[in-house]
Amino acid sequence: MSHIAFLLVPGLHLLDLAGPAQVFSTASDFGHPYTLSYIAEQPLIPTAQGLPLAARLDWPELGPEDLIVVPGWRATALAGSPVIGAASRQFLQDHHARGGTVASVCAGAEALGRAGLLDGRRCTTHHDVQDELARRYPRAVVIRDVLYTADDRVVTSAGIASGIDLALHLIATRHGPAIAARVAQDMVVYARRSGHEPQASAMLRYRSHLDDTVHRAQDLLDARFDQPLPLPALAAAVGVSERTLTRLFTRATGGLTPLRYQQTLRLERAEHLISHGATVDAAARAVGFEDPRMLRRLRAREI
């Protein structure tokens, strides 16, 4: 079981908190249990929407598999953001130093900046304060016009609803695209990704359409991306002809065939495994490629 600790700051936006919390809570419903804690420097936290939130004052014991999330808050400028105490900043630093992941939504990137965690790393925040974030933390590499970034266990998102995208990305990297797709479907989230960030998981990037037949085909591919699933079997499973499925799938996803979609899922999962120490051959076998040369070709094509 992993622990998700939310650091609550006065004036926080409810959706910045509720979106990621709902993602991890839903993942728990599907057999991947998470414990959620809410920590603050005062027992009652006012929110931007007027609903006060109760929080604990002590940090739980966290390990490398655990996550700290800093939701954003209402601020016309980062310079006028609420005070974040030295103890909280130190806890963020220490958690990351011990191998843990830290994340922010919207203006929450300011807290990571104050903790020194943006230095030398790619990051993003809400478009209204991107330029200010770059000025305040010149050693940070601020990426504009993307929903989220991930760099060395520091994950940042653009704000408000993109906190859901960030959390789904973390679920996909931890448990695979099928679970993330299932969580997204349960939450009725089919968000189109922006930009060309590799962190933008295909199971969301190509799910912004409203074609139920294609969604059902994608559900099967997401759940069995590492298994053979020939076009005739896939078409039969969703009740259409091969030609019809190919036509609908290509139109809904902006040009991908079912095979190409499955290869994209495999490639993203393989890249995650390789980044965590797996060899190319081992990653290829793990994601369903019989011949590692196919994975090498796909990786070369993406460069």
C-alpha positions in Angstrom: 0.0 0.0 0.0 1.3 3.4 -1.0 0.7 6.6 1.0 -0.4 9.9 -0.7 0.2 12.9 1.5 -1.4 16.2 0.4 0.2 19.4 1.7 -2.7 21.9 2.1 -2.0 25.6 1.8 -4.5 28.3 2.7 -6.6 29.5 -0.3 -6.2 26.2 -2.2 -8.4 25.3 -5.1 -10.7 22.4 -4.3 -10.4 20.8 -7.7 -6.6 20.9 -7.4 -7.0 18.7 -4.4 -10.1 16.7 -5.2 -9.1 15.7 -8.7 -5.9 13.8 -7.8 -7.4 12.5 -4.5 -10.3 11.0 -6.5 -7.9 9.3 -9.0 -6.0 7.6 -6.2 -9.2 6.7 -4.3 -10.6 5.1 -7.5 -7.4 3.2 -8.0 -7.9 1.8 -4.5 -11.4 0.6 -5.6 -9.7 -1.4 -8.4 -7.3 -3.3 -6.2 -4.4 -0.9 -5.9 -4.8 0.5 -2.3 -3.7 3.9 -1.4 -3.8 5.7 2.0 -4.6 9.4 1.6 -3.5 12.0 4.3 -4.1 15.7 4.4 -1.4 17.8 6.2 -1.2 21.5 6.9 0.5 24.0 9.2 -2.9 24.9 10.8 -5.8 22.6 11.7 -8.4 24.4 9.5 -7.6 25.5 5.9 -9.7 28.0 4.1 -10.2 27.3 0.4 -10.6 29.6 -2.6 -14.2 28.2 -2.9 -15.1 29.0 0.7 -15.3 25.4 2.0 -12.9 25.0 5.0 -10.9 21.8 5.3 -9.7 20.0 8.4 -6.1 18.7 8.3 -3.6 17.0 10.5 -0.5 18.9 11.7 2.0 16.0 11.7 3.5 14.3 8.8 3.1 10.5 8.4 6.1 8.3 7.9 6.7 8.1 4.2 8.9 5.8 2.1 10.3 5.8 -1.4 7.0 4.4 -2.9 5.0 7.2 -1.4 4.0 10.6 -2.9 3.6 14.1 -1.7 1.2 16.3 -3.7 0.9 20.1 -3.2 -2.4 21.4 -4.6 -2.4 24.9 -6.0 -4.1 28.0 -4.5 -5.6 31.2 -5.6 -2.9 33.8 -6.3 -2.6 36.6 -8.8 1.1 36.3 -8.4 3.4 33.7 -7.0 5.2 36.3 -5.0 2.1 36.8 -3.0 1.6 33.1 -2.2 0.9 31.9 1.3 3.8 31.3 3.6 5.1 27.7 3.6 7.0 27.0 6.7 10.6 25.8 6.9 9.6 22.4 8.4 7.3 21.7 5.4 9.9 22.7 2.9 12.4 20.5 4.6 10.0 17.6 4.6 9.6 18.0 0.8 13.4 18.0 0.4 14.0 15.0 2.6 11.2 12.9 1.1 12.7 13.5 -2.4 16.2 12.8 -1.2 15.1 9.5 0.2 13.8 8.4 -3.2 10.2 9.6 -2.9 8.2 11.5 -5.5 6.8 15.0 -5.1 4.1 16.6 -7.2 2.4 19.9 -7.6 -0.8 21.2 -9.2 -1.0 24.7 -10.5 0.6 27.3 -8.2 1.8 24.4 -6.0 5.0 24.4 -8.1 5.9 27.5 -6.0 6.2 25.3 -3.0 8.5 22.9 -4.8 10.5 25.9 -6.0 10.9 27.2 -2.4 12.1 23.7 -1.4 14.8 23.8 -4.1 13.3 20.9 -6.0 12.8 22.7 -9.4 16.5 23.6 -9.8 17.8 22.0 -12.9 14.5 20.2 -13.6 11.8 20.5 -16.2 8.5 21.8 -14.7 5.3 23.6 -15.5 2.5 25.5 -13.8 -0.7 27.4 -14.7 -0.2 29.6 -17.8 -1.0 32.7 -15.9 2.2 32.4 -13.7 4.6 30.4 -16.0 6.7 33.5 -16.7 6.9 34.4 -13.1 7.9 30.9 -12.1 10.7 31.1 -14.6 11.8 34.5 -13.2 11.7 33.3 -9.6 13.5 30.1 -10.2 16.0 30.8 -13.0 17.6 27.4 -12.6 14.3 25.6 -13.4 13.4 24.7 -16.9 9.9 25.9 -17.3 8.0 24.1 -20.0 5.0 26.1 -21.3 1.8 25.0 -22.8 1.8 21.4 -21.6 -0.5 19.7 -19.1 2.3 18.2 -16.9 6.0 17.3 -16.8 7.9 14.6 -14.9 11.6 14.9 -14.2 13.6 12.9 -11.6 10.6 12.2 -9.4 9.4 15.8 -9.5 6.0 16.0 -11.3 4.3 19.3 -12.0 1.0 20.1 -13.7 -0.6 23.2 -15.3 -3.4 23.6 -12.9 -7.1 22.8 -11.9 -8.2 19.8 -14.0 -4.7 18.9 -15.1 -4.1 17.6 -11.6 -6.3 14.7 -12.7 -4.1 14.1 -15.7 -1.0 14.2 -13.5 -2.5 11.6 -11.1 -3.6 9.4 -14.0 0.0 9.5 -15.4 1.3 8.4 -12.1 -1.2 5.5 -11.9 -0.2 4.5 -15.5 3.5 4.4 -14.6 3.0 2.6 -11.4 0.3 0.0 -12.4 0.2 0.1 -16.2 -2.0 1.8 -18.8 -4.9 -0.6 -18.3 -5.5 0.4 -14.7 -5.2 4.1 -15.5 -7.6 3.8 -18.4 -10.1 2.0 -16.1 -9.8 4.8 -13.5 -10.2 7.4 -16.2 -13.3 5.6 -17.6 -14.8 5.3 -14.1 -14.3 9.0 -13.6 -15.7 9.8 -17.1 -12.4 11.4 -18.1 -11.2 11.3 -21.6 -8.8 14.1 -21.8 -6.8 15.1 -24.9 -3.2 15.7 -24.2 -1.4 18.9 -25.5 2.1 19.2 -26.7 4.5 16.4 -27.4 5.5 15.4 -23.9 6.4 11.7 -23.5 4.7 11.7 -20.2 1.3 12.1 -22.0 0.0 8.6 -21.8 -1.5 7.2 -25.0 -4.4 5.7 -23.0 -5.6 9.3 -22.4 -4.1 11.1 -25.4 -6.3 9.2 -27.9 -9.4 9.0 -25.7 -11.0 12.4 -26.2 -13.5 11.1 -28.8 -17.1 10.0 -28.2 -17.1 6.8 -30.3 -18.3 4.0 -28.0 -17.2 1.2 -30.3 -13.7 2.6 -30.4 -13.7 3.1 -26.6 -14.6 -0.6 -26.2 -11.8 -1.6 -28.5 -9.4 0.6 -26.6 -10.6 -0.9 -23.3 -9.6 -4.4 -24.6 -6.3 -3.1 -25.9 -5.5 -1.2 -22.7 -6.2 -4.3 -20.6 -4.3 -6.8 -22.9 -1.7 -4.6 -24.5 1.0 -7.2 -23.8 -1.0 -10.0 -25.4 -1.7 -10.9 -29.1 -5.0 -9.4 -30.1 -5.4 -9.7 -33.9 -7.7 -7.4 -35.7 -10.3 -10.1 -36.5 -10.7 -11.0 -32.8 -10.8 -7.4 -31.7 -13.5 -6.6 -34.3 -15.5 -9.6 -33.3 -15.3 -8.6 -29.6 -16.8 -5.2 -30.3 -19.3 -6.4 -32.8 -18.2 -4.8 -36.1 -16.3 -5.8 -39.2 -12.5 -5.4 -39.4 -12.9 -2.7 -42.1 -15.5 -0.8 -40.0 -13.3 -1.0 -36.9 -10.2 0.2 -38.7 -12.2 3.1 -40.2 -13.8 4.1 -36.9 -10.6 3.7 -34.9 -8.5 5.7 -37.3 -11.0 8.5 -37.4 -11.5 8.7 -33.7 -7.8 8.6 -32.8 -6.6 11.0 -35.4 -4.9 8.4 -37.6 -3.9 5.5 -35.5 -4.9 1.9 -36.4 -5.6 -0.6 -33.6 -2.2 -2.2 -34.1 -0.4 1.2 -34.0 -2.3 2.0 -30.8 -1.3 -1.2 -29.2 2.3 -0.6 -30.2 2.2 2.8 -28.7 1.0 1.4 -25.4 3.7 -1.2 -25.4 6.4 1.3 -26.3 5.4 3.7 -23.4 5.4 0.8 -20.9 8.7 -0.4 -22.2 10.3 3.0 -21.9 9.1 3.1 -18.3 10.7 -0.3 -17.6 13.9 0.7 -19.3 14.1 4.0 -17.3 13.9 1.8 -14.1 16.8 -0.4 -15.1 15.4 -3.1 -17.4 17.3 -4.1 -20.5 15.7 -3.5 -23.9 15.3 -7.3 -24.3 13.7 -7.7 -20.9 11.4 -4.8 -21.5 10.4 -6.1 -24.9 9.4 -9.5 -23.5 7.5 -7.8 -20.6 5.3 -5.8 -22.9 4.6 -8.6 -25.4 7.1 -8.3 -28.2 8.4 -11.7 -29.3 11.3 -10.2 -31.0 13.2 -7.3 -29.2 14.1 -5.9 -32.6 10.6 -4.6 -33.0 11.0 -2.6 -29.8 14.3 -1.2 -31.0 12.7 -0.2 -34.3 9.8 1.5 -32.6 12.2 3.4 -30.2 14.3 4.5 -33.2 11.2 5.7 -35.0 10.2 7.9 -32.0 13.6 9.6 -31.8 
